[in-house]
């Protein structure tokens, strides 16, 4: 099998250099492989003016990037910590107007990414007709269905992120990345111009040549780089380790204030790599 276009295996900081200031960066929801070690590395580098797209929601990852001043535009259907509470730096930024918000819904973000995945200029969606969200999205157009019964439908421009960033269980030395049953990661990689993956470990062999693993493997040509980052989703859930709920509670306690958030950054992000 040709290895042409295989993604290089790099150290974490080198792998992230393709994420430039002003990039449209797509990130997955907490249940599909969040690259938290990479997020901390981006904050340490001082990345700025990101157009952050959550696919379709986020919690700690988006809140950290917003609080650190890395985000200019946020396109999301929700940022929050579920039963643990609101996302404090996101909430503060919305109230102060520090970031621009492109409000969306989960089906809308999925549909717009799938349009890009299929090479289409837009997707159509019916369920948001009649909702207030249309008033805040002038780029979403209500059009007439060209087929009977010619009813109204919403056209959503395709979302084509510059970079998709996520964490996966493993990659091989050819840059092929095994994501398991996390099919949302396939959509992110297909829809984005480039992808970067952090992985728990390297697989000894070629994942695409293994009959039991190939179907859940993204080929290396989708990736600009792959970096090994053990426990790279911590404190969120990884493939074989649980969410560190106590740590998230500590974050929420500290990040309730700007000073407390800076203390969190100093201890867990700027001073050392989260692990």
C-alpha positions in Angstrom: 0.0 0.0 0.0 1.4 3.4 -1.0 2.2 5.7 1.9 2.1 8.9 -0.2 0.6 11.7 1.7 1.1 10.0 5.1 1.0 12.4 8.0 4.2 13.0 9.9 4.5 11.9 13.5 5.7 15.0 15.4 6.1 16.3 18.9 3.1 18.2 20.2 4.3 21.7 19.7 5.6 21.1 16.2 2.3 19.4 15.2 0.3 22.4 16.2 2.3 25.0 14.2 -0.2 24.8 11.3 -2.9 26.3 13.5 -2.2 30.0 12.8 -3.8 33.1 14.4 -7.2 33.6 12.8 -7.8 30.0 11.8 -11.2 28.4 11.7 -10.7 25.6 14.2 -13.2 22.8 14.6 -13.3 20.7 17.8 -15.5 17.8 18.8 -17.9 17.3 21.7 -16.7 15.9 25.0 -17.8 12.4 24.2 -15.8 12.0 21.0 -12.1 12.7 21.8 -11.2 16.2 22.9 -7.5 17.1 22.5 -6.9 18.8 25.8 -3.1 18.5 25.9 -3.0 20.2 22.5 -5.4 22.9 23.7 -3.1 23.7 26.6 -0.1 23.8 24.2 -2.0 26.3 22.0 -2.7 28.5 24.9 1.0 28.4 26.0 1.9 29.4 22.4 -0.5 32.4 22.6 -2.7 31.6 19.6 -5.2 34.4 18.9 -8.3 35.3 16.9 -9.6 31.8 16.3 -13.0 31.2 14.7 -13.9 28.3 17.0 -16.5 25.8 15.7 -17.8 23.3 18.3 -19.2 20.1 16.7 -21.7 20.6 18.1 -21.1 21.5 21.8 -18.1 22.0 24.1 -17.2 22.5 27.8 -13.7 22.9 29.2 -11.9 23.1 25.9 -13.9 26.0 24.6 -14.0 27.7 28.0 -10.3 27.6 28.4 -9.6 28.9 24.9 -12.1 31.8 25.4 -10.8 32.6 28.9 -7.2 32.7 27.6 -8.1 35.2 24.9 -7.6 32.8 21.9 -11.1 33.1 20.4 -12.6 36.0 18.4 -15.6 34.2 16.9 -17.5 31.2 18.4 -19.9 29.1 16.3 -21.7 26.7 18.7 -25.0 25.2 19.8 -23.9 25.2 23.5 -20.9 25.6 25.8 -21.5 24.3 29.3 -20.6 21.7 31.9 -24.0 19.9 32.0 -25.0 19.1 35.6 -21.9 20.7 36.9 -23.0 24.2 35.8 -22.4 27.0 33.4 -19.2 27.6 31.5 -17.8 30.6 33.5 -15.4 32.2 31.0 -17.8 31.7 28.1 -20.6 33.3 30.1 -18.4 36.3 31.0 -17.2 36.8 27.4 -20.8 36.7 26.1 -21.9 39.2 28.7 -19.0 41.6 28.0 -19.1 41.2 24.2 -15.5 40.0 24.2 -16.3 37.4 21.5 -18.7 37.3 18.5 -21.3 34.6 18.7 -22.7 32.7 15.7 -25.5 30.9 17.4 -26.4 27.5 16.0 -28.2 24.2 16.7 -26.7 20.8 16.9 -28.4 19.6 13.7 -27.4 22.8 11.9 -23.7 22.3 12.7 -23.8 18.7 11.8 -25.6 19.5 8.5 -23.2 22.3 7.5 -20.2 20.0 8.2 -21.7 17.2 6.2 -22.2 19.6 3.3 -18.5 20.3 3.3 -17.8 16.6 3.7 -19.7 15.9 0.5 -18.3 18.9 -1.4 -21.7 20.7 -1.5 -21.9 24.5 -1.1 -24.8 24.3 1.4 -27.1 21.9 3.3 -30.8 22.2 3.9 -32.6 21.8 7.2 -36.2 22.2 8.1 -36.5 21.9 11.9 -35.3 25.4 12.7 -38.0 27.2 10.8 -40.1 29.2 13.3 -37.3 29.4 15.8 -35.6 32.7 17.1 -32.2 31.5 15.9 -32.9 32.4 12.3 -33.1 36.1 13.3 -29.5 36.0 14.5 -28.1 34.1 11.5 -28.4 36.3 8.3 -26.1 33.8 6.5 -28.9 31.1 6.9 -31.5 31.6 4.1 -35.1 30.4 4.0 -35.7 29.3 0.4 -38.5 27.5 -1.4 -38.2 23.8 -1.8 -37.9 23.4 -5.6 -39.8 20.1 -5.5 -43.5 19.5 -4.5 -44.9 20.6 -2.1 -42.6 23.7 -2.6 -42.6 24.4 1.1 -40.0 26.6 2.8 -36.6 25.1 3.9 -33.4 26.6 5.4 -30.2 26.7 3.4 -27.1 26.6 5.5 -23.7 27.4 4.0 -21.2 24.6 4.2 -18.8 24.7 7.1 -15.2 24.2 5.9 -12.8 24.6 8.9 -9.2 25.2 8.3 -8.2 22.7 10.9 -10.0 19.9 12.8 -8.3 19.1 16.1 -9.1 15.9 18.1 -7.7 13.2 20.3 -7.9 9.5 19.4 -6.8 6.1 20.9 -4.0 5.4 18.5 -2.2 6.0 15.2 0.4 4.0 13.2 3.7 5.3 12.0 2.2 6.1 8.6 -0.1 8.7 10.2 -3.3 6.6 9.9 -5.5 7.3 12.9 -7.9 4.8 14.6 -10.9 6.6 16.1 -13.1 3.6 16.9 -16.8 4.1 16.8 -16.5 7.9 17.0 -18.0 8.7 13.5 -18.2 12.4 14.2 -14.4 12.5 13.9 -14.7 11.1 10.4 -17.1 14.0 9.5 -14.7 16.5 11.0 -11.7 15.2 9.1 -13.6 15.0 5.8 -15.1 18.5 6.2 -11.9 20.3 7.2 -9.0 21.4 5.0 -6.5 19.7 7.3 -6.7 17.7 10.6 -4.4 17.3 13.6 -4.8 14.3 15.9 -3.2 13.6 19.2 -3.2 9.9 20.2 -2.6 7.8 23.2 -0.1 5.6 21.6 1.4 4.3 18.3 0.3 1.1 16.8 3.0 -1.3 15.6 1.9 -2.0 12.0 -0.4 -0.4 9.4 -3.9 0.1 10.7 -5.3 0.1 7.1 -4.0 -3.4 6.5 -5.8 -4.9 9.6 -9.2 -6.2 8.7 -10.5 -5.6 12.3 -9.3 -2.0 12.5 -9.3 -0.5 9.0 -13.0 0.4 9.0 -12.6 2.7 12.0 -9.3 4.3 10.7 -8.9 7.6 9.1 -6.1 7.5 6.4 -3.0 9.6 7.0 -3.6 11.9 4.0 -6.3 13.7 6.1 -3.8 14.8 8.6 -1.2 17.6 8.6 0.4 16.0 11.7 -0.1 13.4 14.4 1.4 13.7 17.9 1.5 11.2 20.7 0.0 12.6 23.9 -0.7 9.9 26.6 -3.9 10.9 28.5 -4.2 13.7 26.0 -7.9 14.2 26.7 -7.5 14.7 30.5 -9.4 15.9 32.5 -12.1 15.0 30.0 -12.9 11.4 29.3 -10.5 9.4 27.2 -10.9 6.1 25.4 -9.9 4.0 28.5 -10.0 6.5 31.4 -12.9 8.4 32.9 -13.6 12.1 33.2 -11.9 13.7 36.2 -15.0 15.2 37.7 -13.2 16.5 40.8 -10.8 18.5 38.6 -13.6 20.0 36.5 -15.3 21.1 39.8 -12.0 22.7 40.8 -11.8 24.5 37.5 -15.4 25.8 37.8 -14.6 27.1 41.3 -11.5 28.9 40.2 -12.7 30.1 36.8 -15.8 31.8 38.4 -13.5 34.9 38.6 -10.9 36.3 36.3 -8.2 36.1 39.0 -9.1 32.5 39.8 -9.0 31.6 36.1 -5.5 33.0 35.9 -4.4 31.0 38.9 -5.8 27.9 37.1 -3.9 28.7 33.9 -0.7 29.2 35.9 -1.0 25.9 37.7 -2.4 23.6 35.1 -1.7 25.1 31.7 1.2 27.6 31.6 3.3 26.0 34.3 3.2 22.4 33.0 1.5 20.2 30.5 -1.8 18.8 31.8 -1.5 15.0 32.2 
